[in-house]
């Protein structure tokens, strides 16, 4: 009877270890989201903060040429990305989310920093409230993911990004 009890306890212990490993793998894969999932979460946050989608600032999606030109990036350094900026040139709000290829994060961050400097120069003499948004912009890196956000809701956007990537 003692052997049976000891064997049963050993079996339960081994199964518990396997269950623990399975949960860990699920958590790790949950932190490898598609850029589209991150963007959808950001849009959800913005809709919530603005009182619904109808009150959100109309934004355009940037393409490879715009990303290369405005962010000084080689889009080949990115696995996937999303660039969104306002359709109207009187707003500075913009978001850039990317999953960056291994070893390319420094170049991507440098490009984002150049974009931020360009935006500061652009808004310096134009609209002070928009310059303030740019000056409060945030660049966040979690693993191979990077976020650049210029928004009055930057903190909420960063929190959503961190929730999905950290």
Beta strands, then each sheet from edge to edge (+ up, - down):
strand 1: 59-61
strand 2: 78-86
strand 3: 94-100
strand 4: 138-142
strand 5: 145-150
sheet 1: 1+ 2- 3+ 5- 4+
end
